[in-house]
Amino acid sequence: MIVKCLLGTVKMIRTLPQQLSQGSVRMMSEVTAANAGRPTIFDKILDGSIPAQFLHQDDKCVAFKDVTPQAPVHFLVIPRKRIPMIEEAENADSDLLGHLLLTARAVAKEQGLSNGYRVVINNGVEGAQSVYHLHVHVLGGRQMDWPPG
């Protein structure tokens, strides 16, 4: 685990110039916060210290509009339980993970995405995960392209 973390840190340092040119400074601070056990931006949304435009709230998760939408409709579904990334989810989290997807479906329907939508979970540095608190992106309201990245 320590070696994996160190390798990830080395990779982040090597790609820092590219990340800076692409405006990924916030990503770096979120990675640092998560690695240090400090609250992430999503923890702060959950505790109310950062406002969000909630679309759904229940005892297991919340859904809210993305502050930098990449589609006409773009919202996130996050668990109240902090799971840093999908890779770190455990078998005991299976009900919660299913609940996240069912919530994504329900909110997508409420948002009028009857023609389809994309569901995305970014995982780790190469997966472009920017906040190390598991989150599901739901994007819709336009034709999505393939391949996505």
SERO-4910 file (N, C-alpha, C, O; in steps of 0.05 Angstrom, whole numbers):
BEGIN
 pado doro    nc1    nc2    nc3   cac1   cac2   cac3    cc1    cc2    cc3    oc1    oc2    oc3
  Met    A     17    -24      0      0      0      0     18     25      0     12     44    -15
  Ile    A     39     25     16     56     49     18     70     52     -9     73     75    -19
  Val    A     80     30    -21     94     32    -47     74     43    -68     82     60    -84
  Lys    A     50     33    -68     30     42    -87     25     72    -83     23     87   -103
  Cys    A     23     81    -59     19    110    -53     42    126    -63     39    147    -75
  Leu    A     67    116    -57     91    131    -66     93    132    -96    100    152   -108
  Leu    A     86    110   -110     87    110   -139     66    130   -150     72    143   -170
  Gly    A     43    131   -137     23    151   -146     33    179   -142     28    196   -158
  Thr    A     47    184   -120     57    211   -114     79    218   -134     79    241   -144
  Val    A     96    199   -141    117    204   -161    104    211   -188    113    230   -202
  Lys    A     84    196   -195     70    201   -221     57    229   -221     59    243   -241
  Met    A     45    236   -198     32    262   -197     53    285   -199     48    305   -212
  Ile    A     77    281   -187     98    301   -189    108    303   -218    112    325   -227
  Arg    A    111    280   -231    121    281   -259    101    295   -277    109    308   -297
  Thr    A     75    292   -271     55    304   -289     45    331   -280     27    342   -291
  Leu    A     58    342   -259     49    368   -248     49    390   -269     29    405   -270
  Pro    A     70    393   -286     68    415   -306     44    413   -324     31    433   -330
  Gln    A     38    388   -333     15    384   -350    -11    390   -334    -29    403   -345
  Gln    A    -13    382   -309    -37    387   -293    -40    417   -288    -63    426   -289
  Leu    A    -18    431   -284    -20    460   -279    -31    473   -304    -47    492   -303
  Ser    A    -21    465   -328    -30    477   -353    -59    470   -359    -72    485   -373
  Gln    A    -69    449   -348    -97    441   -352   -115    450   -329   -138    443   -329
  Gly    A   -104    465   -310   -121    475   -288   -128    455   -267   -150    456   -256
  Ser    A   -111    435   -262   -117    414   -243   -106    419   -216   -102    400   -201
  Val    A   -101    444   -208    -90    450   -182   -109    441   -160   -100    430   -140
  Arg    A   -135    445   -164   -154    436   -144   -153    406   -140   -155    397   -117
  Met    A   -149    391   -161   -147    362   -159   -124    355   -140   -127    337   -124
  Met    A   -101    368   -144    -78    362   -127    -85    367    -97    -78    351    -80
  Ser    A    -99    389    -91   -105    395    -63   -125    375    -52   -124    368    -29
  Glu    A   -143    365    -69   -162    345    -59   -148    319    -54   -155    305    -34
  Val    A   -129    311    -71   -114    287    -66    -98    289    -40    -98    271    -24
  Thr    A    -86    312    -37    -70    317    -12    -88    315     12    -81    303     32
  Ala    A   -112    327     11   -130    327     34   -139    299     40   -139    291     63
  Ala    A   -146    284     19   -155    256     24   -133    239     36   -138    223     54
  Asn    A   -109    242     25    -86    226     35    -80    233     64    -70    216     79
  Ala    A    -85    258     72    -79    267     99   -102    261    118   -100    267    142
  Gly    A   -124    251    108   -147    245    125   -164    270    131   -182    269    148
  Arg    A   -158    292    118   -173    316    122   -200    315    106   -202    299     88
  Pro    A   -219    331    113   -244    331     99   -241    339     69   -226    357     63
  Thr    A   -254    325     52   -254    332     24   -277    352     19   -292    358     37
  Ile    A   -278    363     -5   -299    381    -12   -326    368     -8   -346    381     -1
  Phe    A   -328    342    -14   -354    328    -10   -361    325     19   -385    326     26
  Asp    A   -341    320     36   -347    320     65   -359    346     74   -377    347     90
  Lys    A   -348    368     63   -357    395     70   -385    400     59   -401    414     72
  Ile    A   -392    389     36   -419    391     25   -438    376     43   -460    385     49
  Leu    A   -430    352     51   -447    335     69   -452    348     96   -473    346    107
  Asp    A   -431    362    107   -435    374    134   -447    403    132   -453    415    152
  Gly    A   -452    412    107   -465    438    103   -447    462    103   -456    485    100
  Ser    A   -421    458    107   -402    481    107   -397    492     79   -387    514     76
  Ile    A   -403    476     58   -402    486     31   -430    480     19   -440    458     20
  Pro    A   -443    501      8   -470    497     -3   -470    481    -29   -450    481    -43
  Ala    A   -492    468    -34   -496    453    -58   -525    454    -66   -542    458    -49
  Gln    A   -530    451    -91   -558    450   -101   -567    421   -101   -563    407   -121
  Phe    A   -578    412    -79   -586    384    -76   -610    377    -93   -630    393    -95
  Leu    A   -609    354   -105   -631    343   -121   -644    320   -106   -667    313   -111
  His    A   -629    308    -88   -638    284    -73   -622    282    -47   -598    288    -46
  Gln    A   -636    274    -26   -622    268      0   -636    246     13   -661    246     15
  Asp    A   -622    226     23   -633    205     40   -612    197     60   -591    210     62
  Asp    A   -617    176     76   -598    169     97   -572    156     87   -553    153    102
  Lys    A   -571    148     61   -548    135     50   -531    152     31   -507    149     29
  Cys    A   -545    171     17   -531    186     -3   -544    213     -8   -567    218      1
  Val    A   -531    229    -24   -542    254    -34   -535    257    -63   -516    245    -73
  Ala    A   -552    272    -77   -546    279   -105   -548    310   -107   -566    322    -96
  Phe    A   -529    321   -122   -529    350   -125   -517    358   -152   -502    342   -164
  Lys    A   -524    382   -162   -514    391   -187   -484    396   -186   -473    406   -167
  Asp    A   -470    388   -208   -441    392   -210   -437    422   -214   -451    435   -229
  Val    A   -417    433   -200   -411    462   -203   -396    469   -229   -396    492   -237
  Thr    A   -385    449   -242   -373    453   -268   -385    433   -288   -371    414   -296
  Pro    A   -410    437   -296   -423    417   -312   -410    413   -340   -401    432   -353
  Gln    A   -409    388   -348   -398    381   -374   -420    373   -393   -414    364   -415
  Ala    A   -445    377   -386   -468    371   -402   -491    388   -392   -489    399   -370
  Pro    A   -512    392   -408   -535    407   -398   -546    398   -371   -554    414   -355
  Val    A   -546    372   -367   -552    361   -341   -528    346   -331   -518    328   -345
  His    A   -517    353   -308   -494    340   -297   -496    342   -266   -494    363   -255
  Phe    A   -501    319   -254   -502    318   -225   -486    295   -214   -478    277   -229
  Leu    A   -480    296   -189   -464    276   -175   -482    262   -154   -499    275   -142
  Val    A   -476    237   -150   -489    221   -128   -466    212   -111   -447    198   -121
  Ile    A   -466    219    -85   -444    211    -68   -456    197    -43   -477    204    -33
  Pro    A   -442    177    -33   -451    164     -8   -444    182     16   -425    197     15
  Arg    A   -460    180     36   -454    194     61   -429    182     74   -413    196     87
  Lys    A   -426    156     71   -402    142     81   -379    149     62   -382    146     38
  Arg    A   -356    157     73   -333    163     55   -319    138     48   -307    124     65
  Ile    A   -321    131     22   -305    110     10   -287    125    -10   -298    137    -29
  Pro    A   -261    125     -6   -244    142    -22   -247    138    -52   -247    157    -68
  Met    A   -249    113    -60   -251    106    -89   -264     79    -92   -264     63    -73
  Ile    A   -275     74   -115   -289     48   -120   -271     25   -115   -280      3   -106
  Glu    A   -245     28   -120   -226      7   -115   -224     -2    -86   -217    -24    -80
  Glu    A   -231     17    -68   -230     11    -40   -257      3    -28   -259     -2     -3
  Ala    A   -277      1    -44   -303     -9    -34   -300    -38    -26   -285    -53    -38
  Glu    A   -315    -46     -6   -314    -73      4   -340    -88     -3   -360    -75    -10
  Asn    A   -339   -114     -1   -363   -130     -6   -386   -121     11   -409   -122      2
  Ala    A   -381   -112     35   -402   -103     53   -415    -77     43   -436    -69     53
  Asp    A   -403    -63     24   -414    -39     12   -433    -44    -11   -442    -25    -24
  Ser    A   -438    -69    -17   -453    -75    -42   -481    -63    -42   -490    -53    -62
  Asp    A   -495    -63    -19   -522    -51    -18   -520    -21    -23   -536     -9    -38
  Leu    A   -500     -8    -11   -496     21    -15   -489     27    -44   -500     46    -55
  Leu    A   -472     11    -56   -465     16    -84   -489     14   -103   -492     30   -121
  Gly    A   -505     -7    -98   -530    -10   -113   -548     14   -109   -561     23   -128
  His    A   -550     23    -84   -567     46    -78   -558     71    -93   -575     87   -102
  Leu    A   -532     75    -96   -522     98   -111   -531     97   -140   -540    118   -150
  Leu    A   -530     74   -152   -539     72   -180   -569     75   -183   -578     87   -202
  Leu    A   -584     64   -164   -613     67   -166   -621     96   -161   -641    106   -172
  Thr    A   -607    110   -144   -612    138   -139   -605    154   -164   -620    172   -172
  Ala    A   -583    147   -177   -575    160   -202   -598    157   -223   -605    176   -236
  Arg    A   -608    133   -225   -630    128   -244   -655    145   -237   -667    157   -255
  Ala    A   -663    146   -211   -686    161   -203   -683    191   -208   -701    204   -218
  Val    A   -660    202   -201   -655    230   -205   -654    237   -235   -663    258   -243
  Ala    A   -641    219   -251   -640    224   -280   -669    225   -291   -674    242   -308
  Lys    A   -686    208   -282   -714    209   -291   -727    236   -282   -741    248   -298
  Glu    A   -723    244   -257   -733    270   -248   -723    293   -264   -737    313   -268
  Gln    A   -698    291   -274   -686    312   -289   -693    311   -319   -683    327   -335
  Gly    A   -711    293   -326   -721    291   -353   -702    278   -373   -704    284   -397
  Leu    A   -685    261   -364   -665    248   -382   -677    223   -395   -665    201   -393
  Ser    A   -700    225   -407   -714    201   -418   -700    190   -443   -705    167   -451
  Asn    A   -683    206   -456   -669    197   -481   -643    184   -475   -629    175   -493
  Gly    A   -635    182   -449   -610    169   -442   -592    188   -427   -596    212   -426
  Tyr    A   -571    177   -416   -552    192   -400   -527    174   -396   -528    150   -400
  Arg    A   -506    186   -388   -481    172   -382   -476    171   -352   -480    191   -339
  Val    A   -467    148   -342   -460    145   -314   -430    139   -313   -421    121   -326
  Val    A   -415    155   -297   -386    153   -297   -376    152   -268   -385    168   -251
  Ile    A   -358    134   -262   -343    134   -237   -314    134   -244   -303    115   -256
  Asn    A   -300    156   -237   -272    158   -242   -257    145   -218   -265    148   -195
  Asn    A   -236    131   -224   -221    116   -203   -191    121   -205   -179    113   -225
  Gly    A   -180    135   -186   -151    138   -184   -141    160   -203   -156    173   -217
  Val    A   -115    163   -202   -101    184   -217   -106    181   -247   -114    200   -261
  Glu    A   -101    157   -258   -104    154   -287   -133    154   -295   -140    158   -319
  Gly    A   -151    149   -277   -180    151   -282   -190    179   -279   -214    184   -282
  Ala    A   -173    199   -274   -179    227   -271   -198    232   -247   -214    251   -248
  Gln    A   -195    216   -226   -211    222   -202   -200    247   -189   -176    250   -183
  Ser    A   -218    266   -184   -209    292   -174   -215    296   -144   -201    311   -130
  Val    A   -235    281   -134   -241    282   -105   -241    254    -95   -256    237   -106
  Tyr    A   -226    248    -74   -224    221    -64   -245    215    -43   -240    210    -19
  His    A   -270    217    -52   -294    208    -39   -311    198    -62   -319    214    -79
  Leu    A   -316    172    -62   -330    160    -85   -354    177    -94   -369    187    -77
  His    A   -356    181   -120   -379    196   -130   -385    186   -158   -368    178   -174
  Val    A   -411    187   -164   -421    178   -190   -430    203   -205   -446    219   -196
  His    A   -418    207   -229   -427    229   -247   -450    219   -264   -449    197   -274
  Val    A   -470    235   -267   -492    230   -286   -493    254   -305   -498    276   -296
  Leu    A   -489    248   -331   -489    269   -351   -510    263   -372   -512    240   -381
  Gly    A   -524    284   -381   -545    279   -401   -554    306   -413   -543    327   -407
  Gly    A   -574    304   -430   -585    327   -443   -572    334   -469   -578    354   -481
  Arg    A   -554    317   -478   -541    320   -504   -531    293   -513   -529    274   -497
  Gln    A   -524    290   -538   -513    265   -549   -485    262   -538   -468    280   -542
  Met    A   -479    240   -526   -452    234   -516   -436    222   -539   -447    208   -556
  Asp    A   -410    226   -538   -392    215   -558   -379    190   -547   -378    186   -523
  Trp    A   -368    173   -565   -353    150   -558   -329    148   -576   -333    152   -600
  Pro    A   -306    142   -567   -299    137   -539   -299    163   -523   -295    185   -534
  Pro    A   -303    161   -496   -306    185   -480   -280    200   -474   -281    224   -471
  Gly    A   -257    186   -472   -233    200   -463   -212    201   -483   -190    212   -478
***
